[in-house]
Amino acid sequence: MRDENVFEPGPEPAARHPVLVRVEPDSDPARPMPLAWEQYSAQVLREWRALLDRKPEEREVQAFLELHPAMIPGGCGDIGPGGHHGSAMGAVFREPQLAGAGRSFKPDFMWVTRSTSMFTPILIEIEKPSKPWFTKDGRPSASFTQARDQLNDWRSWFDQDGNKALFRDRFLFLPDPFNNRPLRPQFLLIYGRRSEFEVGGGHENPDELRFKRDLQRAQDEFYMTFDSLSPCYRCQDSMTLTMTTAGPRVHAFSPVYRTGTLIGEGALVLGDPAAALECSAMMADERRAYLAGRWTHWQDHQRRRAAMRDYTGSYATGRE
């Protein structure tokens, strides 16, 4: 296994020259591998559909999605403007606390995606999947109205003086000279079942109600049914974070998560992954142990890099 080659050129002391480092991921074909994406995608969709068919409570849905962050929309630029650079460390926050001026709120999930020109916080509300969008007479149900109003609460929070600065300090957890890019929050409601808008779903004209539902959506709002969720390939290396008083900590890794050459800085911030790996689903024990070792390896590499005064790194792409 070869991770690094260090070259110190010339006969003069190394301190007078840059330390040139070639950094490569582990490519040993015998290393414990994750599930193939196709196998994982098919398995998680079967489990998801079975869960929805049992008419679960909201807490069950929350727990499932926390273990499968690639199922949560918004992580790859698919919601709102920008976001195509993804989130730092592929992370989605579970129940992040929005505290500052005014009332405090706690969305169910939140991505903070990036692009060249902005950060896009994507705040997500989920409800019990069996709740209806509309009553029998075609009026928005009380539960839908209440759920949508939570999006208004979050929008109002960002408009309070000082709250955007607090948000940056708390949730932009990796050092970045461009952390002052504008914030453009987006709000996603995941609600109800697709069958309500199909023939036999309880409404005389389901197409008309679907149109009526979508007309209620504000410019920065998005609505999805639970049936529309599916694993996103670009988010396979994602993780679920909990924001604690000591900073962000990993709650669970995607079952197909892979380490790589660029995770060192984030791994140092996020700390020990042992509890999160134990919590992660669909992952063999050998794979958990391998990821723990590689996580530590990249933490150590980042420490060595920080200690080198004249460091020039060349990082090969690839995942482990």
MIKEDO-575303 format. One record per residue: residue number from 0; x, y, z of N, C-alpha, C in turn. Coordinates in steps of 0.001 Angstrom, whole numbers, plus 500000, padded with zeros to 6 digits. Layout:
ATOM nutor     nX     nY     nZ    caX    caY    caZ     cX     cY     cZ
ATOM   NUM      X      Y      Z      X      Y      Z      X      Y      Z
...
This chain:
ATOM nutor     nX     nY     nZ    caX    caY    caZ     cX     cY     cZ
ATOM     0 500851 498820 500000 500000 500000 500000 500891 501236 500000
ATOM     1 500680 502165 499078 501521 503354 499000 500635 504580 499031
ATOM     2 500827 505433 500017 500008 506629 500146 500757 507894 499763
ATOM     3 502046 507972 500095 502772 509206 499883 504212 508912 499443
ATOM     4 504740 509790 498609 506163 509837 498326 506621 511259 498616
ATOM     5 507653 511419 499409 508147 512742 499768 509500 512949 499099
ATOM     6 509625 514075 498393 510871 514380 497695 511412 515694 498235
ATOM     7 512696 515719 498624 513340 516938 499096 514493 517236 498141
ATOM     8 514316 518164 497224 515291 518348 496137 516548 519075 496576
ATOM     9 517632 518822 495851 518860 519597 496002 519700 519206 497194
ATOM    10 520952 519581 497184 521866 519230 498273 521736 520135 499486
ATOM    11 521035 521261 499348 520926 522184 500462 519902 521682 501460
ATOM    12 519885 522231 502670 518924 521776 503683 517493 521888 503192
ATOM    13 516687 520905 503586 515307 520855 503089 514512 522072 503505
ATOM    14 514874 522706 504613 514104 523852 505095 514129 525002 504101
ATOM    15 515114 525007 503178 515214 526097 502209 514468 525796 500929
ATOM    16 513810 524659 500842 513075 524273 499649 511678 523783 500045
ATOM    17 510713 523911 499142 509405 523315 499415 509508 521804 499550
ATOM    18 508680 521250 500408 508585 519806 500536 507506 519338 499568
ATOM    19 507918 518608 498552 506988 518178 497518 506411 516825 497895
ATOM    20 505092 516767 498011 504437 515555 498479 503433 515086 497441
ATOM    21 503535 513853 497056 502560 513230 496170 501652 512377 497042
ATOM    22 500370 512678 497070 499434 511993 497957 498455 511187 497116
ATOM    23 498354 509903 497416 497495 509011 496647 496590 508208 497580
ATOM    24 495400 507875 497125 494535 507012 497933 495031 505579 497933
ATOM    25 494542 504812 498873 494849 503386 498928 494177 502694 497743
ATOM    26 494961 502006 496948 494410 501304 495780 494595 499795 495873
ATOM    27 494890 499292 497054 495094 497857 497246 493805 497107 496893
ATOM    28 493835 496227 495902 492605 495523 495515 492084 494588 496596
ATOM    29 492911 494273 497585 492474 493371 498658 491819 494118 499820
ATOM    30 491714 495439 499764 491114 496188 500878 489618 495887 500964
ATOM    31 489032 495936 502162 487591 495696 502284 486809 496768 501524
ATOM    32 485919 496335 500662 485202 497258 499797 483772 497468 500296
ATOM    33 483169 498628 499965 481755 498835 500300 480866 498052 499344
ATOM    34 479584 498031 499645 478617 497486 498705 478740 498206 497372
ATOM    35 478553 497480 496279 478482 498130 494978 477278 499070 494971
ATOM    36 477413 500208 494290 476334 501191 494283 475013 500590 493802
ATOM    37 475059 499797 492767 473833 499222 492220 473147 498327 493257
ATOM    38 473948 497537 493987 473392 496670 495021 472802 497494 496159
ATOM    39 473545 498510 496589 473041 499356 497666 471758 500075 497258
ATOM    40 471756 500669 496074 470604 501431 495617 469343 500573 495587
ATOM    41 469467 499361 495051 468306 498470 494984 467839 498057 496379
ATOM    42 468787 497764 497269 468422 497308 498613 467770 498419 499430
ATOM    43 468329 499632 499364 467777 500709 500181 466400 501123 499666
ATOM    44 466178 501048 498368 464854 501370 497839 463819 500342 498271
ATOM    45 464204 499073 498305 463269 498042 498791 462898 498320 500245
ATOM    46 463887 498636 501072 463617 498898 502482 462789 500169 502665
ATOM    47 463060 501169 501851 462318 502436 501932 460845 502233 501581
ATOM    48 460595 501529 500513 459205 501305 500098 458463 500445 501102
ATOM    49 459157 499463 501662 458527 498639 502694 458197 499481 503924
ATOM    50 459093 500391 504277 458833 501279 505415 457615 502150 505152
ATOM    51 457527 502762 503981 456387 503621 503664 455080 502839 503661
ATOM    52 455124 501605 503185 453907 500783 503141 453396 500443 504533
ATOM    53 454257 500515 505550 453838 500247 506927 453213 501475 507594
ATOM    54 453102 502568 506852 452553 503819 507388 453265 504225 508674
ATOM    55 454558 504522 508552 455375 504769 509742 455083 506128 510373
ATOM    56 455520 506278 511600 455508 507573 512255 456687 508406 511728
ATOM    57 456628 509696 511939 457693 510581 511458 459054 510191 512033
ATOM    58 459092 509787 513306 460365 509460 513943 461047 508285 513251
ATOM    59 460266 507298 512780 460844 506162 512064 461462 506604 510745
ATOM    60 460779 507516 510059 461300 508024 508786 462580 508816 509013
ATOM    61 462591 509640 510051 463776 510419 510393 464972 509496 510646
ATOM    62 464755 508461 511446 465845 507543 511786 466379 506827 510550
ATOM    63 465485 506435 509645 465916 505758 508422 466785 506686 507574
ATOM    64 466330 507911 507362 467065 508833 506507 468394 509243 507128
ATOM    65 468462 509289 508440 469735 509606 509100 470809 508571 508772
ATOM    66 470402 507329 508536 471352 506272 508204 471627 506178 506704
ATOM    67 470828 506893 505903 470966 506834 504446 470942 508253 503883
ATOM    68 471968 509059 504169 471933 510467 503762 471851 510681 502261
ATOM    69 472278 509706 501456 472150 509858 500007 470693 509852 499561
ATOM    70 469786 509452 500440 468354 509479 500138 467745 510863 500355
ATOM    71 468446 511747 501044 467892 513044 501417 468143 514032 500279
ATOM    72 467112 514606 499686 467318 515521 498554 468085 516768 498973
ATOM    73 468772 517369 497999 469403 518659 498222 470911 518654 498276
ATOM    74 471542 517500 498318 472985 517460 498550 473856 517653 497334
ATOM    75 473281 517695 496149 474130 517744 494942 473650 518798 493947
ATOM    76 473074 519892 494446 472633 520949 493550 471282 520707 492925
ATOM    77 470528 519743 493438 469224 519422 492860 468096 520273 493435
ATOM    78 468382 521069 494462 467391 521943 495056 467928 523364 495054
ATOM    79 467220 524284 494419 467590 525685 494451 468749 526028 493533
ATOM    80 469230 527279 493626 470329 527721 492761 471665 527233 493290
ATOM    81 472614 527057 492403 473963 526680 492836 473987 525320 493497
ATOM    82 474939 525145 494420 475026 523911 495181 475720 522772 494490
ATOM    83 476206 522989 493264 476776 521870 492509 478125 521417 493056
ATOM    84 478755 522189 493955 479987 521737 494607 479703 520836 495804
ATOM    85 478428 520646 496124 478069 519795 497251 478321 520483 498582
ATOM    86 478184 519728 499655 478390 520257 500999 479768 519863 501503
ATOM    87 480274 520599 502475 481559 520266 503077 481509 518859 503645
ATOM    88 482458 518024 503273 482569 516631 503734 481359 515787 503337
ATOM    89 480546 516253 502392 479346 515502 502022 478357 515396 503167
ATOM    90 478317 516410 504035 477580 516313 505298 476194 516925 505218
ATOM    91 475237 516250 505825 473903 516792 506058 473671 516786 507566
ATOM    92 473175 517890 508109 472927 517991 509541 471565 517400 509888
ATOM    93 471517 516684 511001 470256 516166 511528 469787 517085 512658
ATOM    94 468565 517569 512532 467940 518424 513544 468866 519547 514012
ATOM    95 469364 520374 513086 470234 521485 513487 469433 522561 514210
ATOM    96 470040 523175 515187 469388 524218 515970 469668 525580 515345
ATOM    97 468603 526285 514956 468725 527658 514484 468429 528568 515662
ATOM    98 469468 529068 516296 469313 529900 517487 469983 531240 517248
ATOM    99 469333 532307 517709 469864 533651 517536 468809 534653 517912
ATOM   100 468680 535705 517127 467641 536694 517367 466269 536078 517083
ATOM   101 465295 536397 517935 463964 535841 517748 463866 534416 518250
ATOM   102 462841 533712 517787 462630 532335 518214 463676 531397 517625
ATOM   103 463840 530252 518265 464740 529213 517767 463934 528134 517065
ATOM   104 464559 527487 516092 463876 526459 515312 464811 525273 515090
ATOM   105 464221 524148 514736 465002 522935 514533 464435 522176 513327
ATOM   106 464949 522447 512115 464545 521652 510953 464904 520185 511160
ATOM   107 464293 519324 510371 464618 517901 510473 465996 517600 509877
ATOM   108 466297 518221 508742 467602 518045 508103 468034 519361 507477
ATOM   109 469327 519471 507227 469840 520653 506531 471162 520345 505829
ATOM   110 471182 520541 504534 472430 520589 503780 472899 522042 503725
ATOM   111 474199 522257 503598 474732 523582 503280 475639 523390 502068
ATOM   112 475056 523535 500880 475811 523273 499658 476515 524543 499189
ATOM   113 477463 524354 498280 478343 525437 497859 478386 525533 496343
ATOM   114 478611 526744 495875 478973 526994 494485 479988 528129 494492
ATOM   115 480462 528527 493335 481465 529585 493273 480946 530885 493863
ATOM   116 479650 531148 493716 479120 532462 494069 478302 532499 495353
ATOM   117 477973 531346 495965 477079 531378 497123 477139 530091 497926
ATOM   118 476640 530177 499162 476260 529012 499961 474747 528881 499901
ATOM   119 474282 527640 499825 472844 527394 499771 472434 526478 500913
ATOM   120 472051 527044 502055 471457 526192 503099 470112 525655 502600
ATOM   121 469935 524355 502698 468681 523718 502282 468059 523095 503516
ATOM   122 467005 523737 504024 466356 523320 505259 465155 522453 504911
ATOM   123 465052 521313 505584 464103 520274 505165 463169 519930 506314
ATOM   124 461883 519925 505999 460848 519498 506938 460240 518194 506432
ATOM   125 460150 517194 507304 459420 515979 506966 458254 515831 507942
ATOM   126 457247 515113 507511 456081 514849 508343 455762 513357 508273
ATOM   127 454823 512925 509061 454341 511550 508955 453812 511334 507533
ATOM   128 454314 510329 506806 453980 510206 505384 452491 510044 505083
ATOM   129 451726 509533 506021 450309 509292 505746 449441 510545 505863
ATOM   130 450014 511671 506266 449224 512896 506365 448799 513364 504978
ATOM   131 447536 513795 504813 447054 514211 503493 447409 515658 503172
ATOM   132 447557 515928 501890 447747 517302 501432 446436 518093 501508
ATOM   133 445340 517429 501104 444050 518116 500989 442954 517329 501692
ATOM   134 441935 518060 502117 440746 517423 502674 439891 516895 501533
ATOM   135 438839 516211 501865 437951 515631 500850 437332 516697 499955
ATOM   136 437106 517893 500508 436498 518950 499693 437541 519810 498974
ATOM   137 438805 519364 498948 439824 520031 498155 440488 521216 498814
ATOM   138 440327 521349 500134 440991 522422 500857 442323 521915 501428
ATOM   139 443359 522785 501514 444609 522347 502147 444338 521854 503557
ATOM   140 444875 520696 503892 444654 520139 505220 445358 520989 506276
ATOM   141 444884 520889 507498 445498 521651 508592 446951 521231 508806
ATOM   142 447242 519942 508641 448611 519471 508861 449554 519982 507770
ATOM   143 449065 520056 506524 449881 520614 505447 450133 522103 505674
ATOM   144 449093 522832 506042 449231 524268 506290 450233 524526 507413
ATOM   145 450155 523721 508467 451075 523888 509588 452512 523561 509178
ATOM   146 452689 522496 508404 454030 522114 507956 454634 523193 507072
ATOM   147 453839 523725 506160 454346 524771 505271 454696 526034 506044
ATOM   148 453957 526304 507104 454233 527510 507887 455594 527430 508576
ATOM   149 456068 526217 508816 457405 526096 509398 458476 526619 508440
ATOM   150 458249 526476 507145 459184 527042 506178 459216 528565 506315
ATOM   151 458050 529168 506564 458004 530615 506783 458782 531015 508033
ATOM   152 458692 530194 509077 459446 530467 510306 460945 530508 510024
ATOM   153 461428 529529 509269 462865 529466 508982 463296 530642 508111
ATOM   154 462465 530992 507139 462772 532140 506281 462874 533417 507121
ATOM   155 461953 533563 508046 461961 534725 508929 463216 534738 509803
ATOM   156 463649 533571 510254 464848 533498 511097 466061 534061 510352
ATOM   157 466240 533695 509105 467382 534179 508340 467317 535687 508107
ATOM   158 466113 536263 508133 465964 537697 507914 466198 538523 509173
ATOM   159 466312 537875 510325 466573 538602 511572 468023 539098 511596
ATOM   160 468205 540321 512092 469551 540904 512155 470518 539995 512909
ATOM   161 471644 539749 512306 472707 539003 512964 472642 537500 512812
ATOM   162 471508 536955 512382 471377 535503 512353 472214 534850 511257
ATOM   163 472392 535531 510146 473230 534947 509102 474683 534830 509558
ATOM   164 475152 535818 510306 476521 535746 510834 476647 534598 511824
ATOM   165 475641 534402 512678 475660 533282 513615 475648 531960 512869
ATOM   166 474869 531908 511798 474794 530693 510995 476166 530344 510413
ATOM   167 476854 531338 509866 478189 531082 509298 479137 530544 510363
ATOM   168 479132 531183 511523 480044 530765 512588 479774 529337 513039
ATOM   169 478520 528915 512992 478153 527615 513543 478234 526498 512507
ATOM   170 477767 526749 511300 477588 525644 510357 478596 525618 509213
ATOM   171 479342 526686 508976 480433 526623 508002 481682 526208 508765
ATOM   172 481794 524917 509020 482728 524416 510030 484139 524175 509517
ATOM   173 484362 524298 508205 485713 524152 507681 486287 525524 507331
ATOM   174 487567 525771 507645 488181 527044 507259 488139 527215 505747
ATOM   175 487751 528394 505309 487626 528668 503881 487718 530175 503688
ATOM   176 488661 530660 502866 488775 532111 502666 487545 532719 502010
ATOM   177 486656 531869 501470 485462 532368 500794 484188 532107 501592
ATOM   178 484331 531950 502911 483153 531711 503747 482232 532917 503851
ATOM   179 482652 534058 503274 481780 535225 503264 480884 535296 502028
ATOM   180 480883 534247 501225 479970 534220 500079 478524 534369 500548
ATOM   181 477653 534949 499734 476258 535150 500150 475563 533836 500516
ATOM   182 474658 533920 501483 473786 532803 501834 472460 532972 501102
ATOM   183 472005 531922 500460 470709 531976 499783 469903 530749 500207
ATOM   184 469224 530814 501341 468519 529640 501868 467383 529179 500949
ATOM   185 467168 527864 500958 466055 527243 500251 465340 526324 501234
ATOM   186 464066 526067 500960 463232 525372 501937 462466 524249 501242
ATOM   187 462605 523050 501803 462030 521851 501182 461077 521174 502156
ATOM   188 459866 520919 501692 458879 520154 502450 458703 518794 501785
ATOM   189 458993 517734 502542 458760 516370 502072 457513 515881 502795
ATOM   190 456460 515614 502023 455150 515460 502641 454276 514533 501798
ATOM   191 453511 513680 502473 452453 512912 501818 452932 511859 500838
ATOM   192 451948 511236 500212 452212 510152 499268 451747 510528 497872
ATOM   193 452421 510004 496886 452067 510244 495491 450655 509758 495186
ATOM   194 450224 508706 495845 448921 508104 495538 447757 509069 495741
ATOM   195 447935 510105 496562 446847 511069 496765 446512 511805 495473
ATOM   196 447493 511886 494566 447293 512622 493321 447140 511678 492133
ATOM   197 446733 510459 492419 446443 509480 491383 444974 509102 491449
ATOM   198 444473 508507 490391 443094 508042 490372 442896 507014 491486
ATOM   199 441853 507207 492282 441619 506330 493417 442254 506820 494697
ATOM   200 442877 508000 494653 443560 508535 495825 442673 509314 496765
ATOM   201 441375 509341 496491 440446 510003 497400 439931 511347 496931
ATOM   202 440366 511793 495747 439911 513087 495232 439329 512902 493832
ATOM   203 438275 513677 493525 437615 513562 492232 438507 514034 491089
ATOM   204 439300 515075 491340 440157 515618 490291 441570 515802 490836
ATOM   205 442348 514716 490921 443685 514806 491532 444641 515713 490757
ATOM   206 444511 515778 489418 445400 516650 488651 445193 518113 489023
ATOM   207 443951 518483 489212 443646 519864 489596 444253 520192 490963
ATOM   208 444188 519242 491894 444751 519483 493220 446271 519539 493192
ATOM   209 446885 518749 492333 448344 518826 492208 448748 520206 491712
ATOM   210 448013 520706 490734 448289 522041 490212 448067 523087 491306
ATOM   211 447003 522940 492057 446701 523877 493143 447802 523844 494205
ATOM   212 448282 522648 494533 449373 522516 495510 450609 523265 495047
ATOM   213 451005 523069 493800 452235 523667 493303 452130 525179 493184
ATOM   214 450923 525715 492991 450751 527159 492924 451014 527834 494266
ATOM   215 450886 527088 495357 451105 527656 496679 452577 527793 497027
ATOM   216 453437 527223 496228 454864 527183 496534 455515 528528 496257
ATOM   217 456242 529071 497244 457004 530295 497048 458238 530012 496198
ATOM   218 458912 531074 495763 460033 530925 494837 461175 530116 495431
ATOM   219 461378 530220 496753 462477 529509 497390 462013 528236 498103
ATOM   220 460829 527752 497744 460259 526548 498360 460167 525418 497351
ATOM   221 460264 524200 497864 460135 523006 497031 459301 521992 497793
ATOM   222 458438 521273 497069 457606 520229 497664 457934 518903 496998
ATOM   223 457994 517849 497796 458189 516502 497283 457340 515544 498099
ATOM   224 456888 514455 497475 456264 513376 498237 457349 512390 498666
ATOM   225 457047 511575 499654 458016 510592 500134 458342 509554 499067
ATOM   226 457400 509295 498158 457630 508303 497105 458712 508745 496128
ATOM   227 458958 510054 496038 459921 510554 495053 461361 510465 495520
ATOM   228 461588 510086 496770 462957 510002 497275 463648 508749 496745
ATOM   229 464894 508921 496341 465722 507794 495896 467175 508152 496140
ATOM   230 468068 507166 496274 469473 507468 496559 470146 508187 495399
ATOM   231 470911 509224 495734 471628 510022 494730 473069 509520 494633
ATOM   232 473467 509108 493454 474812 508571 493250 475890 509566 493653
ATOM   233 475680 510844 493365 476681 511858 493684 476833 512066 495194
ATOM   234 475865 511577 495966 475929 511720 497423 476311 510419 498119
ATOM   235 476907 509492 497386 477234 508207 498000 478260 508352 499125
ATOM   236 479130 509375 499045 480146 509579 500080 479681 510615 501102
ATOM   237 478419 510513 501504 477839 511482 502429 477840 510943 503855
ATOM   238 477526 511837 504780 477442 511485 506193 476405 512375 506858
ATOM   239 475879 511917 507982 474938 512693 508775 475658 513233 509994
ATOM   240 475558 514540 510226 476225 515179 511353 475228 515622 512414
ATOM   241 475670 515621 513657 474971 516259 514762 475816 517433 515217
ATOM   242 475205 518609 515340 475940 519756 515857 475844 519752 517379
ATOM   243 476969 519613 518045 477026 519567 519503 477641 520864 520027
ATOM   244 477683 521013 521351 478320 522185 521934 479815 522206 521651
ATOM   245 480393 521052 521359 481818 520954 521034 482083 521040 519539
ATOM   246 481032 521244 518739 481187 521296 517295 480511 520123 516618
ATOM   247 480634 520004 515298 479964 518927 514578 480608 517575 514852
ATOM   248 479766 516546 514949 480227 515178 515125 479442 514282 514168
ATOM   249 480108 513238 513674 479445 512337 512727 478463 511449 513476
ATOM   250 477225 511422 512991 476211 510517 513543 476250 509176 512818
ATOM   251 476329 509215 511485 476380 507975 510690 476974 508289 509330
ATOM   252 477640 507294 508772 478166 507388 507418 477208 506698 506450
ATOM   253 477166 507183 505233 476471 506447 504184 477011 505021 504129
ATOM   254 476160 504025 503917 476653 502640 503862 477730 502411 502807
ATOM   255 477802 503272 501785 478807 503106 500734 479865 504200 500808
ATOM   256 480035 504802 501979 481000 505888 502155 482425 505405 501884
ATOM   257 483216 506299 501258 484618 506012 500959 485474 507195 501411
ATOM   258 486596 506899 502037 487551 507939 502373 488343 508330 501126
ATOM   259 489162 509389 501251 489957 509846 500123 490996 510859 500559
ATOM   260 491762 511343 499614 492937 512156 499914 492613 513533 500475
ATOM   261 491400 514019 500293 491085 515399 500669 490247 515527 501932
ATOM   262 490119 514449 502712 489239 514531 503881 489952 514940 505165
ATOM   263 491297 515091 505123 492058 515247 506357 491622 516405 507221
ATOM   264 491440 517582 506624 491069 518763 507400 489718 518566 508078
ATOM   265 488752 518051 507328 487440 517801 507903 487453 516695 508938
ATOM   266 488276 515664 508707 488361 514565 509663 488887 515045 511007
ATOM   267 489834 515992 510987 490331 516547 512241 489229 517301 512980
ATOM   268 488432 518066 512254 487339 518815 512884 486292 517872 513466
ATOM   269 485979 516801 512752 484881 515914 513143 485280 514899 514209
ATOM   270 486567 514669 514401 487014 513844 515511 486917 512349 515267
ATOM   271 486685 511615 516333 486694 510150 516326 485443 509617 515633
ATOM   272 485579 508777 514595 484415 508269 513876 483861 506962 514419
ATOM   273 484422 506443 515532 484101 505076 515959 482609 504881 516202
ATOM   274 481984 505774 516961 480558 505608 517270 479710 505705 516010
ATOM   275 480077 506608 515088 479323 506759 513851 479451 505521 512967
ATOM   276 480633 504940 512906 480813 503729 512114 480005 502569 512708
ATOM   277 479960 502496 514019 479172 501455 514671 477690 501629 514351
ATOM   278 477244 502877 514247 475841 503180 513965 475476 502951 512502
ATOM   279 476444 503039 511603 476170 503001 510170 475586 501660 509738
ATOM   280 474701 501708 508752 473955 500526 508302 474632 499865 507105
ATOM   281 474265 498603 506873 474678 497857 505673 476192 497874 505461
ATOM   282 476959 497790 506545 478411 497890 506443 479035 496725 507213
ATOM   283 479869 495953 506554 480538 494823 507202 481537 495323 508242
ATOM   284 481770 494508 509258 482702 494899 510321 484096 495181 509770
ATOM   285 484518 494397 508781 485841 494613 508195 485917 495979 507514
ATOM   286 484824 496379 506904 484794 497686 506252 484808 498805 507291
ATOM   287 484078 498640 508380 484093 499651 509452 485526 499845 509984
ATOM   288 486206 498723 510239 487565 498809 510768 488504 499476 509760
ATOM   289 488330 499150 508491 489168 499753 507455 488962 501262 507400
ATOM   290 487685 501704 507401 487404 503135 507333 487952 503863 508564
ATOM   291 487852 503229 509732 488404 503847 510946 489906 504071 510792
ATOM   292 490603 503067 510247 492031 503192 510056 492401 504252 509038
ATOM   293 491650 504333 507947 491953 505331 506923 491611 506738 507399
ATOM   294 490549 506868 508170 490181 508159 508757 491342 508678 509629
ATOM   295 491865 507787 510477 493003 508157 511313 494223 508497 510462
ATOM   296 494440 507728 509403 495568 507986 508503 495503 509402 507929
ATOM   297 494336 509812 507454 494228 511135 506839 494245 512247 507884
ATOM   298 493784 511957 509096 493975 512921 510178 495470 513140 510441
ATOM   299 496232 512053 510515 497671 512151 510765 498369 512886 509623
ATOM   300 497946 512590 508394 498543 513289 507257 498303 514794 507355
ATOM   301 497088 515192 507761 496775 516610 507875 497628 517268 508972
ATOM   302 497848 516549 510058 498709 517097 511123 500141 517291 510611
ATOM   303 500651 516311 509872 502011 516441 509334 502086 517603 508348
ATOM   304 501047 517727 507548 501011 518815 506573 501045 520171 507277
ATOM   305 500245 520306 508352 500204 521571 509082 501551 521892 509724
ATOM   306 502329 520850 510067 503624 521062 510719 504729 521417 509726
ATOM   307 504495 521195 508431 505503 521494 507413 505378 522952 506994
ATOM   308 506415 523717 507207 506361 525142 506894 506340 525385 505389
ATOM   309 507068 524571 504639 507165 524749 503186 506581 523512 502502
ATOM   310 505251 523442 502474 504573 522242 501971 503934 522543 500620
ATOM   311 504199 521681 499660 503497 521732 498372 502967 520334 498084
ATOM   312 501652 520197 498033 501056 518879 497880 500447 518676 496498
ATOM   313 500572 517484 495993 499900 517072 494754 499002 515904 495123
ATOM   314 497679 516085 494968 496721 515089 495443 496094 514346 494271
ATOM   315 496264 513046 494264 495616 512224 493258 494147 512050 493620
ATOM   316 493291 512010 492623 491875 511753 492884 491662 510275 493102
ATOM   317 490521 509944 493656 490208 508545 493902 489675 508341 495297
ATOM   318 488888 507304 495454 488291 506965 496735 488724 505575 497157
ATOM   319 488627 505337 498471 489164 504106 499020 488035 503158 499452
